[in-house]
Amino acid sequence: MLQTYPVGDLQRIAGRLQDEFVGLGLSHRCVERCVHDTWKCAEHLGFTVTPGLVERVAREHLQAMVKSAPPSGLIAPPRTHGHDRLA
């Protein structure tokens, strides 16, 4: 069954979370994507999806992203095959 998103709810949630997290190094797009993905994941798992549930889960995920960032703020490039071996 095709279900449509309550676009207004998603925008309000993303707006509140953007106010919290944009200053911590997360882009608007990252926050919007997290809110969207959280909504879809909750639907997929069979939960009754409410804006409150989506906001709480998305906030936890965004906090984890901020806390797991390297101290330098730079993302290390992925290692290429064989570079982590000793010669």
C-alpha positions as CSV (number, residue, x, y, z in Angstrom):
1,M,0.0,0.0,0.0
2,L,1.4,3.4,-1.0
3,Q,1.5,5.8,1.9
4,T,2.2,9.5,1.5
5,Y,4.4,11.5,3.8
6,P,2.9,14.3,5.9
7,V,5.2,16.8,4.3
8,G,4.3,19.6,6.8
9,D,5.3,17.3,9.7
10,L,8.6,16.4,8.2
11,Q,9.4,20.0,7.4
12,R,8.6,21.1,11.0
13,I,10.7,18.3,12.5
14,A,13.6,19.0,10.2
15,G,13.4,22.7,11.0
16,R,13.6,22.1,14.8
17,L,16.4,19.7,14.4
18,Q,18.3,22.0,12.0
19,D,18.2,24.7,14.6
20,E,19.8,22.3,17.1
21,F,22.4,20.7,14.9
22,V,23.5,22.9,12.0
23,G,25.9,24.8,14.4
24,L,27.4,21.4,15.3
25,G,28.7,20.7,11.8
26,L,25.7,18.9,10.3
27,S,24.3,20.4,7.1
28,H,20.6,21.1,6.4
29,R,20.6,18.3,3.9
30,C,22.0,15.8,6.4
31,V,19.3,16.7,9.0
32,E,16.5,16.5,6.4
33,R,17.8,13.1,5.2
34,C,17.9,11.8,8.7
35,V,14.3,12.8,9.4
36,H,13.1,11.2,6.2
37,D,15.0,8.0,6.8
38,T,13.8,7.8,10.3
39,W,10.2,8.1,9.2
40,K,10.6,5.4,6.5
41,C,12.5,3.1,8.9
42,A,9.7,3.3,11.5
43,E,7.1,2.6,8.9
44,H,9.1,-0.3,7.6
45,L,9.4,-1.8,11.1
46,G,5.6,-1.5,11.6
47,F,5.6,1.2,14.2
48,T,2.8,3.7,14.4
49,V,4.7,6.6,13.1
50,T,4.1,9.9,14.9
51,P,6.0,13.2,14.5
52,G,7.1,12.9,18.2
53,L,8.6,9.4,17.6
54,V,10.4,10.5,14.4
55,E,11.8,13.6,16.1
56,R,13.1,11.7,19.2
57,V,14.7,8.9,17.1
58,A,16.2,11.4,14.5
59,R,17.6,13.5,17.4
60,E,19.3,10.5,18.9
61,H,20.8,9.5,15.6
62,L,22.1,13.1,14.9
63,Q,23.6,13.3,18.4
64,A,25.4,10.0,17.7
65,M,26.7,11.4,14.4
66,V,28.0,14.6,16.1
67,K,29.7,12.6,18.9
68,S,31.3,10.1,16.5
69,A,33.0,12.8,14.3
70,P,36.8,12.8,14.6
71,P,38.2,15.5,16.8
72,S,39.8,17.3,13.9
73,G,36.4,17.5,12.2
74,L,38.0,16.0,9.1
75,I,36.7,12.7,7.7
76,A,39.6,10.4,7.0
77,P,39.7,9.0,3.4
78,P,38.9,5.3,3.1
79,R,41.9,3.0,3.0
80,T,42.8,1.4,-0.3
81,H,43.3,-2.3,-0.5
82,G,46.6,-3.4,1.0
83,H,47.6,-0.1,2.7
84,D,46.9,-1.4,6.2
85,R,49.4,-4.3,5.9
86,L,52.9,-4.2,7.2
87,A,55.5,-4.5,4.5
